[in-house]
Amino acid sequence: MLDIQQKIVDELDKRSDALLYSVDLSATFDLLRKDISYRTLKDSIDQDLMNITIDFISERKMIVEINGKRFAVKSVPLGCVQGPILGPKLFNLYMKDVAQHVNGFHISTNADDTYVLI
């Protein structure tokens, strides 16, 4: 938030207009894809840590259990676990290249909250 606040102040100091668009990406962690994460991470972290990270989001299973009885076990092909601190960090790395594809905008992300400053 401080990053985007400073960018707004900088624009206002230059007597420029600043438009802030806030995006809350619901179910963001459910959308992380292993193949895209691999391409994004390969230049950001060393190979051993990348393997652990990719393993963290790969081959997960969902189990429906009611009163101790299992009713369904299904594969979860996308996403990562939302509880650990690694989830938001992975998403930030996943989104880091978005700004390179959008000219004239400043994009700031924090977990599933994304701010676009025009």
C-alpha angles and dihedrals in degrees: 000000000000090000094056092041090056091049090053091049090050091053093047091048088057088051089245126141116251125201118190121199116192119203124189104195104208116209089013096148089054090062102056108123122208095220094051091043090053093053091046096046100043092081096038106052138024121271098255093051091044091054091052091047095049089047088054091061098036133092096001121167133213119214126193110205127173122181091346094308120118114221103171140013114189136170118248106212097182138041138027137254111283100209104067122077089242092073098070092040091053091049092050090052089045091054098041095097095053092085090058090063097049118068123205095017132099113217123196122182133190113177105303095344113095127183124196117196117198 
